[in-house]
Amino acid sequence: MENIFVSRKNKAMLWDTLYKNNTFTGVEESRFGEMQSLFENIIHEVGQNKGDSLLNLNKQTLYLFVDRLKQTKVLPSPKIDNTYKDRADKFNKDVIKKKVEFDLHAQPKIPDTIDFRDNPTTDSANYNDNDTNLELKLAEMIKSREKLNHTIQFPKIKTASGLKKLKIFQKFDIPSSDIEILETQSRAELYDMIVNSYELIKSEIQNLKLMIDKIEI
């Protein structure tokens, strides 16, 4: 009696079932002979179980074929995701760029000549103006001192014989006409003149002290 499981009709039905379920998707046509040999080998292997029903034998055949096809099937290589690699490369490039910029700033170019000015590019343009301002301030100080000298009358020493003994901190008398002139000036101007004239007055007092000491000797 013919075995129905290994019959041409049953095998055709099994092959058609595999085909309709897209079992051969991705398998190249050049491997058709290989797939046919695999199918026949499984039919022969399952056919040894003669005690099972035709339905169970067919189920075993389909299961084994799909499972072994997965083991031998050449699947297309998955696409490599370069996103991470691209990001890593970009990060490394940014790090190198920042390092180069830091090195350039950390090692400034050594100038040919040493310039001790705070801002060499602009100080040279301001030097003339600064000198002019300084000269103007000095001129104002000298003028203030001269005005104060005319205002405050120091005692005059005419001859050694007619000189009276003068105390170091003797009060100087200021004429009333000069007082009127001083009162017309602002307090700020008077304060500036007094401050600027402090050293001059101190020097005059020292000179008077030296002269008195010589006369007393």
Residue, then its C-alpha position, 0 to 999 in steps of 0.5 A: m500500500e502506497n504511503i500517502f505522506v511521501s506521495r507526490k500529491n502530499k509533497a506538492m501540497l506541503w511545498d505550496t503551503l510553504y510558498k503561500n506563507n512566504t517561507f522562501t522570501g529572501v532566498e535567491e533563485s540560485r539556491f532552489g536546488e538546495m531548498q529542494s534537497l532540504f525539503e526531501n530530506i525532511i520528508h524522509e526523516v519525518g516519514q520514519n515516524k509511521g505511527d503518527s497520523l498524516l496531519n501530524l506528519n505534515k505539521q512536523t514537516l512544515y515546522l522542521f523545514v521553516d526552522r532549518l531554513k532559518q539556520t541556513k538562510v542568508l539574510p541581508s546584512p543589517k544596515i549599520d547605524n552611523t548616527y552614534k559614530d557620526r556624533a562621536d566624530k563630531f565631538n572629537k573634532d570639536v574637542i580638537k578645535k577648542k584645544v587649538e584655540f586654547d593653545l593659541h590664546a595661552q601662547p600669545k605672540i611675543p612682541d619685537t619690542i617690550d612696551f610697558r604701557d597698559n594699552p599700547t595701541t591707544d596709550s600712544a595716542n593719548y600721551n600728548d593729551n596727557d602731557t598737555n593736561l599735566e602742563l595745564k595743571l602745573a600752570e594752574m598750581i603755580k598761578s594759584r601759589e603766586k596769587l596766594n603769595h601776593t595775598i599773604q604778606f610775609p614780614k620783610i627783613k631789611t637789615a640784620s641790625g634792625l631785625k627783631k626776634l621773630k617766632i617761628f609760628q608768628k601770625f602774619d597780618i593780611p591787609s583788609s584790601d586783600i581780605e576783600i579780594l579773598e572774600t569774593q572768591s569761592r571757598a573751593e578756589l580758596y581751599d585749592m590755593i591753600v592746599n597747593s601752597y602748603e609746601l611753599i609756605k612750609s619751605e618759606i618758614q624753613n628758610l626764615k628759621l635758618m636766617i634767624d638762626k644765623i642772625e642770632i649767632 
